[in-house]
Amino acid sequence: IGCMKVLVILNDVNYDFDHIEQLLGTLDNFGFGSKIIVTTRDEQVLNANKVDEIYHLGEFNFNSTLELFK
């Protein structure tokens, strides 16, 4: 990927704290302005990987889930 600006989305990352680093390597591998979005149910995964921001998402109701899926 080199110095390209990329969007990477990792969904449902598990409890293995090294998982993100094993998949992506270091952040130096990506160009300026790249975004990496990680979803997980385990906040410790995010803390261990020193993320910039954590967004807590509440549980969706059925209609919201259906709208997101569409």
C-alpha positions in Angstrom: 0.0 0.0 0.0 3.0 2.2 0.5 2.2 5.9 1.0 -1.3 5.7 -0.4 -4.2 7.3 1.5 -6.5 4.4 2.5 -9.6 3.6 4.4 -9.3 0.3 6.4 -12.2 -1.2 8.3 -11.6 -4.1 10.7 -14.8 -5.5 12.0 -15.3 -7.5 15.2 -11.6 -7.6 16.3 -11.2 -10.1 19.1 -9.4 -10.1 22.4 -5.9 -10.8 20.8 -4.2 -7.4 21.5 -1.6 -8.0 18.7 -4.3 -8.7 16.1 -4.4 -5.2 14.7 -0.6 -4.9 14.5 -0.3 -8.3 12.9 -2.8 -7.4 10.2 -1.7 -3.8 9.5 1.9 -3.5 10.7 2.8 0.0 11.8 0.9 3.2 10.9 3.9 4.3 8.9 2.7 1.9 6.2 -0.1 4.3 5.3 -0.2 7.7 3.6 -1.1 10.9 5.3 -4.9 11.2 5.9 -5.5 7.5 6.0 -8.3 6.3 8.3 -8.5 3.0 10.2 -11.8 2.0 11.8 -11.9 -0.9 14.2 -15.1 -2.4 15.7 -14.9 -4.6 18.7 -16.9 -5.4 21.8 -13.7 -5.4 23.9 -12.4 -1.9 24.7 -9.1 -3.3 26.0 -8.2 -4.2 22.4 -8.5 -0.5 21.5 -6.6 0.7 24.6 -3.8 -1.8 24.0 -3.4 -0.5 20.4 -3.4 3.2 21.6 -6.3 4.4 19.3 -6.9 8.1 18.9 -10.6 8.1 19.5 -13.2 5.7 20.9 -16.8 6.1 20.0 -19.3 4.2 22.1 -22.3 3.1 20.1 -25.6 2.2 21.9 -27.6 -0.8 21.0 -29.8 -0.3 17.9 -33.5 -1.1 17.9 -35.0 -3.2 15.0 -35.9 -0.2 12.8 -32.5 1.4 13.1 -30.8 -1.8 12.4 -32.9 -2.4 9.3 -32.2 1.2 8.1 -28.4 0.7 8.5 -28.6 -2.6 6.6 -30.4 -1.0 3.7 
